[in-house]
Amino acid sequence: MNETASRIYHVTDQAALDAVADGQYSCGSLVQEGFIHCCKQDQLAGVLERYYQGVSGLKQLEIDPDKLVARLVFENTVGGDELFPHVYGKINMDAVVSVSDID
């Protein structure tokens, strides 16, 4: 299921950003689950609370979905009604609008 989005967000760390090769970002979930987890702006606080409590040094990628080369799907893979953006492939860094620290 697809949905129109203005921007999507991905939470990562500096080590993952340092590993960017050939302008393509990847992370463990792409290998393990087949996609990169992202969220919409209004979902970001909940994602941080559920999965990143007590973790420091996090970075936020702001992504323009119109510039993604990989397929973007809005879905909920664990059930429920809330849809999350998943990128089925590496994120081309020219789709990344900004990288910022998460406090």
C-alpha positions as CSV (number, residue, x, y, z in Angstrom):
1,M,0.0,0.0,0.0
2,N,1.4,3.4,-0.9
3,E,0.7,6.7,0.7
4,T,1.8,10.2,-0.2
5,A,4.5,11.6,2.1
6,S,6.3,14.9,2.2
7,R,9.3,13.7,4.1
8,I,10.2,10.4,5.9
9,Y,12.7,9.9,8.7
10,H,15.2,7.2,9.6
11,V,17.0,6.8,12.9
12,T,20.6,5.7,12.8
13,D,24.0,6.3,14.3
14,Q,27.3,7.8,13.1
15,A,28.9,4.3,12.6
16,A,26.2,3.5,10.0
17,L,26.7,6.8,8.3
18,D,30.5,6.3,8.2
19,A,29.8,3.0,6.4
20,V,28.0,4.7,3.5
21,A,29.6,3.4,0.3
22,D,29.1,4.6,-3.3
23,G,26.5,7.1,-2.1
24,Q,24.2,4.3,-0.8
25,Y,23.1,4.0,2.9
26,S,22.3,0.6,4.3
27,C,21.7,-0.9,7.7
28,G,21.2,-4.3,9.4
29,S,17.4,-4.4,8.9
30,L,17.9,-4.4,5.1
31,V,19.8,-7.6,5.4
32,Q,17.7,-9.2,8.1
33,E,14.2,-8.0,7.1
34,G,14.6,-6.9,3.5
35,F,13.8,-3.2,4.1
36,I,15.0,-0.1,6.0
37,H,12.6,1.1,8.8
38,C,11.5,4.7,8.5
39,C,8.7,6.8,10.0
40,K,6.7,9.9,9.3
41,Q,7.4,13.0,11.4
42,D,4.4,12.4,13.7
43,Q,5.6,8.9,14.4
44,L,9.2,9.8,15.3
45,A,8.7,10.4,19.0
46,G,6.9,7.1,19.4
47,V,9.7,5.2,17.5
48,L,12.3,6.8,19.7
49,E,10.4,6.0,22.9
50,R,9.7,2.3,21.9
51,Y,13.1,1.4,20.4
52,Y,15.8,3.8,21.4
53,Q,15.3,4.7,25.1
54,G,18.6,5.4,26.8
55,V,20.5,5.3,23.5
56,S,22.8,8.3,22.8
57,G,24.5,9.5,19.7
58,L,21.6,9.0,17.4
59,K,21.2,10.7,14.1
60,Q,18.0,11.4,12.1
61,L,18.0,11.2,8.3
62,E,15.3,13.4,6.7
63,I,14.5,11.8,3.4
64,D,12.7,13.1,0.3
65,P,10.7,10.1,-0.8
66,D,10.4,11.5,-4.4
67,K,14.1,11.1,-4.8
68,L,14.4,7.6,-3.5
69,V,15.6,5.0,-6.1
70,A,14.5,2.0,-4.0
71,R,10.8,1.1,-3.6
72,L,8.9,2.8,-0.7
73,V,6.0,1.0,0.8
74,F,3.7,2.2,3.6
75,E,2.7,-0.8,5.7
76,N,2.5,-2.4,9.1
77,T,4.4,-5.6,9.1
78,V,3.5,-6.5,12.7
79,G,-0.2,-6.0,12.4
80,G,-2.3,-3.0,13.4
81,D,-3.6,0.0,11.5
82,E,-0.7,2.4,11.8
83,L,1.4,2.4,8.5
84,F,5.1,3.0,8.5
85,P,7.3,3.8,5.5
86,H,9.7,1.0,4.6
87,V,12.4,1.4,2.0
88,Y,13.0,-1.9,0.1
89,G,16.6,-1.3,-0.9
90,K,19.5,1.0,0.0
91,I,18.8,4.7,0.5
92,N,20.6,6.8,-2.1
93,M,22.2,9.7,-0.2
94,D,21.1,12.3,-2.7
95,A,17.5,11.6,-1.4
96,V,18.7,12.6,2.1
97,V,17.7,16.2,2.7
98,S,19.5,16.6,6.1
99,V,21.2,14.6,8.8
100,S,20.8,15.9,12.4
101,D,21.5,14.9,15.9
102,I,18.7,13.6,18.0
103,D,18.9,15.0,21.6
